[in-house]
Amino acid sequence: MILYQYPALGGVEYLIHHGLSLFAITQSLFSGQAQIYILMVLFTESTTPFVNLRWYLDVAGQKNSKLYIYNGVALFLGWLVARIFLFVFYFYHMYVHFDQVSKHLTFNTAVRSLVVKLVYPLGFYSLLTVPPVLAAMNLFWFWKIARGMVRTLSKARHSQ
């Protein structure tokens, strides 16, 4: 649907966001590893109903309605919790439990040192690259949501 409706549903950033998410979910499903992180990232999609309602209200010409304003505030708060605070916790959790993803084993001899990854290489490097990209995109979109909410609330306040 994303490709069929492109670019009506979103631009390149929309493709990157969903492509990286599908890539990570597929890896987790096939490998059986890092599933707690996939669940954390999937929780971020709890903001989707607010995004969809915003689009429906916009198409219906209801941008000046109270429901549009309430939905915008709910979108802002939901995004803050589900996509900003959750990613902060995600990165904290990755930092604290990094030894469960990558473990360094050293042999008794001073000559040999072996690094053993508990997650297969593609999954390990994906854990280090995909979440920061998604977090950066979420921060950018949060900035746009916050800016739009402030603009809408100030417009609504001035019209009263």
C-alpha positions in Angstrom: 0.0 0.0 0.0 2.9 2.4 0.8 4.4 1.9 -2.6 1.1 1.8 -4.5 -0.1 5.1 -2.9 3.4 6.8 -3.0 3.8 9.7 -2.5 0.2 10.5 -1.4 0.7 8.9 2.0 4.1 10.3 2.6 7.4 11.0 1.0 10.8 9.4 1.1 11.0 9.6 4.9 7.9 7.5 5.1 9.4 4.8 3.0 12.7 4.9 5.0 10.8 4.7 8.3 8.6 1.8 7.3 11.4 0.0 5.4 13.8 0.1 8.4 11.0 -1.1 10.7 10.1 -4.0 8.4 13.8 -4.9 8.1 14.2 -5.0 11.9 11.0 -6.9 12.5 11.8 -9.5 9.8 15.3 -10.0 11.3 13.9 -10.5 14.8 11.2 -12.9 13.6 13.6 -15.1 11.6 16.4 -15.0 14.2 14.4 -15.1 17.4 16.7 -12.5 18.9 16.3 -8.9 20.2 12.5 -9.3 20.4 12.2 -7.0 23.4 13.6 -4.2 21.3 11.2 -4.9 18.5 8.3 -4.8 20.9 9.5 -1.4 22.3 9.7 0.0 18.8 6.3 -1.5 17.8 4.7 0.3 20.8 5.6 3.6 19.1 2.9 2.8 16.6 0.3 3.5 19.3 0.3 7.1 18.0 -1.0 6.0 14.6 -4.7 6.4 15.4 -4.1 10.1 16.3 -2.2 10.6 13.0 -4.9 9.0 11.0 -7.7 11.0 12.8 -5.8 14.2 12.1 -5.7 13.3 8.4 -9.4 12.4 8.3 -10.4 15.6 10.0 -8.2 17.6 7.6 -9.8 15.9 4.6 -13.2 16.5 6.0 -12.5 20.2 6.4 -12.6 20.0 10.2 -9.3 21.8 10.9 -11.1 24.4 13.0 -13.1 21.9 15.1 -12.5 21.2 18.8 -11.9 17.5 18.0 -9.0 18.5 15.7 -7.5 20.6 18.5 -8.0 17.8 21.2 -6.6 15.2 18.8 -3.6 17.4 18.1 -2.8 17.7 21.9 -3.3 14.0 22.3 -1.0 13.4 19.3 1.6 15.6 20.9 1.4 13.9 24.3 1.2 10.4 22.8 4.2 11.1 20.6 6.2 12.5 23.6 5.5 9.3 25.6 5.5 6.6 22.9 8.2 7.9 20.6 10.5 10.2 22.6 10.5 8.9 26.1 10.4 5.3 25.0 13.4 5.8 22.7 15.3 7.4 25.6 14.4 4.3 27.7 15.3 2.1 24.7 18.8 3.5 24.4 19.3 3.4 28.2 18.3 -0.3 28.2 20.6 -1.0 25.3 23.5 0.7 27.2 22.8 -1.1 30.5 22.3 -4.6 28.8 24.9 -4.2 26.1 26.9 -7.2 27.5 23.9 -9.4 26.7 24.2 -8.4 23.1 28.0 -8.4 22.8 30.2 -10.3 25.1 34.0 -10.2 25.1 35.8 -13.4 26.1 39.5 -13.4 26.7 41.5 -16.7 26.8 44.2 -17.3 29.5 47.0 -16.8 27.0 48.0 -13.3 26.4 48.3 -14.0 22.6 44.7 -14.9 21.8 41.7 -12.7 22.3 38.3 -13.8 21.0 35.2 -11.6 20.6 31.9 -13.5 20.6 28.7 -11.8 19.6 25.6 -13.2 21.2 23.5 -11.7 18.4 24.5 -12.5 14.8 26.4 -9.8 13.0 23.7 -8.2 10.9 21.3 -8.1 13.9 24.0 -6.6 16.1 24.9 -3.8 13.7 21.2 -3.2 13.0 20.7 -2.7 16.7 23.3 -0.1 16.6 22.2 1.7 13.5 18.4 1.4 12.8 17.1 2.7 16.2 19.2 6.0 16.0 17.9 6.6 12.5 14.3 6.0 13.6 14.8 8.1 16.7 16.1 11.0 14.7 13.1 10.8 12.4 10.8 10.7 15.4 12.5 13.8 16.9 12.1 15.7 13.6 8.4 14.7 13.4 7.9 15.6 17.0 9.4 19.1 16.4 6.9 19.5 13.5 4.0 18.3 15.7 4.9 20.6 18.5 5.3 23.6 16.2 1.9 22.8 14.6 0.2 22.4 17.9 1.5 25.7 19.2 0.3 27.4 16.0 -3.1 25.8 16.2 -3.6 26.5 19.9 -2.5 30.2 19.4 -4.9 30.5 16.5 -7.7 29.0 18.5 -7.0 31.3 21.4 -7.0 34.4 19.3 -10.3 33.5 17.6 -12.1 33.2 21.0 
